[in-house]
Amino acid sequence: MKAMVLKSFGGPESFELCEVPKPVPRAGQVLVRVYATSINPLDYQVRRGDYPDLVQLPAITGHDVSGVVEEVGPGVTTFAPGDEVWYTPQIFDGPGSYAEYHVAAESIIGKKPPSLSHLEAASLTLVGGTVWEALTVRAALRVGESILIHGGAGGVGHVAIQLAKAIGARVFTTVREANFEFARSMGADVVIDYEKEDYVDAINRETGGRGVDVVFDTIGGNTLSRSPDVLAQLGRVVSIVDITQPQNLVQAWGKNASYHFVFTRQNRGKLDELSALVERGQLRPHVGAVYALADIALAHARLESPNNGIRGKIVIAVEPSLIS
Ligand SMILES: NC(=O)c1ccc[n+]([C@@H]2O[C@H](COP(=O)([O-])OP(=O)(O)OC[C@H]3O[C@@H](n4cnc5c(N)ncnc54)[C@H](OP(=O)(O)O)[C@@H]3O)[C@@H](O)[C@H]2O)c1
């Protein structure tokens, strides 16, 4: 099979299109023909060598799959050849999905929502699973509460806006002005131009100084230390971003705040919950651009550039007929 193989850590050109052996499913595993995958910041972080101890070269990376079951290993009961499936491969544990075929444990695979194309489905598994865990499990966001979602036009952010609205929350989000309409179309109630206004001022103005119940951090920097300035009493902060510098959380005491850190975990349950939202019309991932498997270097370079014009996700059409 064809796969994009990472030969060395470095720039986007570090991938090489190679012929490699097709994997064979063992007991409890499913062999999936990959129709589409996507690019996440994790992919370029791995590529440039941020996790040298966790990634053994040469490596096949890639963290989303939408595809069709080709073969099942002994003991698999949930799936049969021909089923359309979606999932996030185990991260840092075996090959990823920049390849024509991928093998995964039955327990982390879900049935693809019928109303999503393979391109759309591949754009949602990792970001959707992360957002589900962050908002429903960790923040326990409730009807009538309010949430500040940083980076509302991004892969994670545009899904977070939709899930928060589906829960029944009031959504504030930070985006650049060019993405105001996009963020509103996802359901945001209040959009804040992060280039022109300090979000702390904007939140305090919009909430009459009360603050929001939840902050969802997809950006990093000093967001954790500044969150108490925008949090209501008993507020929750959920971060999905590596902390690169110490942060002073002394102000969090005064808000009775709690902080949560999420590194996405795979399971079928989350995928089924996302699928239900999709089929009820409450969640639709936005595919901002599509690249061929052989053009993964271009896709990486695009996602890595600031102000890249992408809304939502960059998707890779592994099955060539999916690209128009
Ligand atoms: N822990 C986990 O399990 C997990 C899972 C998924 C993602 N993540 C992490 O979450 C982060 C976001 O991922 P993603 O997939 O959403 O990335 P993405 O698709 O690149 O989106 C990032 C968004 O942030 C916007 N942005 C940049 N600076 C901003 C600022 N100061 N304020 C507000 N928005 C800003 C960008 O918009 P512009 O066009 O305006 O630049 C872009 O829309 C990454 O660091 C990723 O590694 C972690």
The ligand as an ORCA input file, in Angstrom:
! r2SCAN-3c Opt
* xyz 0 1
  N      -4.949     18.047     24.018
  C      -5.559     17.524     22.966
  O      -6.027     16.398     23.016
  C      -5.691     18.356     21.718
  C      -6.559     17.938     20.696
  C      -6.704     18.756     19.572
  C      -5.983     19.937     19.468
  N      -5.132     20.290     20.465
  C      -4.368     21.553     20.391
  O      -5.307     22.614     20.318
  C      -4.759     23.676     19.550
  C      -5.764     24.082     18.467
  O      -5.956     23.003     17.576
  P      -6.800     23.214     16.234
  O      -6.894     21.894     15.582
  O      -8.037     23.969     16.511
  O      -5.797     24.164     15.420
  P      -6.138     25.106     14.179
  O      -7.143     24.425     13.308
  O      -4.839     25.538     13.607
  O      -6.887     26.351     14.816
  C      -6.270     27.308     15.606
  C      -7.127     28.577     15.483
  O      -6.676     29.534     16.422
  C      -6.744     30.820     15.807
  N      -5.886     31.726     16.570
  C      -4.539     31.894     16.489
  N      -4.149     32.772     17.444
  C      -5.262     33.146     18.123
  C      -5.514     34.002     19.233
  N      -4.526     34.673     19.836
  N      -6.783     34.123     19.684
  C      -7.801     33.452     19.098
  N      -7.638     32.621     18.033
  C      -6.377     32.472     17.567
  C      -6.340     30.546     14.380
  O      -6.936     31.518     13.556
  P      -6.205     32.592     12.651
  O      -6.625     32.246     11.255
  O      -6.830     33.838     13.128
  O      -4.714     32.513     12.872
  C      -7.044     29.204     14.110
  O      -8.379     29.433     13.647
  C      -3.420     23.181     19.024
  O      -2.386     23.662     19.864
  C      -3.528     21.676     19.153
  O      -2.248     21.045     19.302
  C      -4.960     19.527     21.577
*
